[in-house]
Every structure is written in C-alpha cells, then in structure tokens.
Amino acid sequence: MPFADTEATQRHIDEISGDVARAMLIMDRTGWHTTARLKTPKNIIPIFPPSRAPELDPVENVRHYLTAIRLSHRVFETCEAIVATACEVWQKLLAKPLDCRTRRAPPFDFFRLRSLDRHL
C-alpha cells in the first residue's frame, strides 16, 4: 500500500486479528487510527497513549537508539556513507533488539485503562 490511511490501518488490524487470540495494539492519535470508520475486532484492544508523550511511543525508543549509537552528531561525506552507516546500525539493533528499550518506565496509570477491564 502506498499510503498510511484508514484502509491500510484496517487491513493491518484485520491481519493481526486473524493471527492472535487477543492483542493490545498501541496506536498514536492520527486521524486514521481514531476515525469511526475503523472497525476494531473484539480481540484487539486499542491503546492510545496521551498526545505529546513521545516517551510512551515505542518507535521513539528505536529512533533514540539508532541516533545514539552512530547516527547523531556526524557529518557524512556521501549518501552512500549515510546508507552504509544506517544499515550497520540497523543490523546492530536486529542483533540485540532489547537494547533499544527505554530506561524510563511509563507511568503505571497508562496501563490501567478502563477499556482493558471490559476486554479481559
């Protein structure tokens, strides 16, 4: 799919739903994640972290990891050097995926959502 939109999100959720008995899916508050047109199956529990809270976004942990180990405060001579370094850093992440976990734990209340009680 060439776009991130409601249709792509629906297909993604449907694919996950068919593979698991129950799952919690962390989604940001973009329009295609919060639209009424998105039909969430009963075995998927959507979790919407607070807006403007990047420390709760798992992707931010990956970005911080990648920039911290090799991609920050550098000047690259060529585009090829950027790609080579990015590939090297990505391979390090794949070798030790838990290294990118945040050292800051999210607030406990984040996980005590009323919607979870209904679904579990």
C-alpha positions in Angstrom: 0.0 0.0 0.0 1.4 3.4 -0.9 -0.4 5.3 1.8 -0.8 5.3 5.6 -4.6 5.8 5.9 -7.7 4.2 7.3 -7.8 1.5 4.7 -4.2 0.5 5.4 -4.8 0.5 9.1 -7.9 -1.6 8.8 -6.1 -4.2 6.7 -3.3 -4.2 9.3 -5.7 -4.7 12.2 -7.6 -7.4 10.4 -4.3 -9.2 9.7 -3.3 -9.1 13.3 -6.8 -10.1 14.5 -6.7 -13.2 12.4 -3.4 -14.4 13.9 -3.9 -13.9 17.7 -6.5 -14.7 20.3 -6.2 -11.3 21.9 -3.8 -8.4 21.4 -3.2 -4.9 22.7 -2.3 -2.5 19.9 -0.6 0.7 20.7 -1.6 3.4 18.2 -1.0 7.1 18.1 -3.8 9.6 17.7 -3.5 10.2 13.9 -6.8 10.6 12.1 -6.8 7.2 10.5 -6.3 5.5 13.9 -9.2 7.3 15.6 -11.8 7.5 12.9 -15.2 5.9 13.4 -14.7 4.2 10.0 -12.0 2.0 11.6 -13.7 -1.2 12.8 -11.7 -2.8 15.6 -12.3 -6.5 16.1 -13.2 -7.7 19.6 -9.9 -9.5 20.1 -7.9 -6.3 19.5 -7.6 -3.8 22.3 -6.5 -0.4 21.1 -4.4 1.7 23.4 -3.9 5.4 22.7 -1.1 6.9 24.7 -1.6 10.6 25.7 -0.9 13.1 23.0 2.5 14.8 23.1 4.1 11.9 25.1 7.0 10.6 22.9 8.5 8.8 25.8 5.5 6.4 25.6 5.9 5.7 21.9 7.9 2.5 21.2 9.1 3.9 17.9 10.8 6.8 19.7 12.9 4.3 21.6 14.2 2.9 18.3 14.9 6.3 17.0 16.8 7.3 20.1 18.8 4.1 20.0 19.7 4.5 16.3 20.8 8.1 16.7 22.6 7.5 20.0 24.9 4.7 18.8 26.1 6.1 15.4 23.8 8.5 13.6 24.0 11.6 15.8 26.4 14.5 15.6 28.1 13.3 12.5 28.8 14.7 9.0 28.7 12.1 6.2 30.8 12.6 3.1 28.4 10.9 0.8 24.8 9.5 0.6 26.4 6.0 0.3 28.1 6.6 3.7 24.8 7.5 5.3 23.1 4.4 3.9 26.0 2.1 4.9 26.0 3.5 8.5 22.3 3.3 8.8 22.4 -0.4 7.6 25.2 -1.1 10.1 23.2 0.4 13.0 20.0 -1.4 11.9 21.9 -4.7 11.9 23.1 -4.0 15.5 19.5 -3.3 16.5 18.3 -6.6 15.0 21.1 -8.5 16.7 20.1 -7.1 20.2 16.5 -5.7 19.9 16.1 -5.3 23.6 18.9 -2.8 23.7 16.6 -0.1 22.5 14.1 -0.4 25.4 13.6 2.8 27.2 15.2 3.2 30.6 12.2 5.4 31.6 9.2 3.3 32.6 5.9 4.6 31.5 3.5 5.7 34.3 1.6 2.9 35.8 -1.7 4.5 35.2 -1.0 4.3 31.4 -1.6 0.6 31.7 -4.6 0.7 33.9 -7.1 1.7 31.2 -10.8 1.2 31.8 -11.1 -0.3 28.3 -8.9 -3.2 29.3 -11.2 -4.3 32.1 -14.0 -4.7 29.6 -12.0 -6.8 27.2 -10.1 -9.1 29.5 
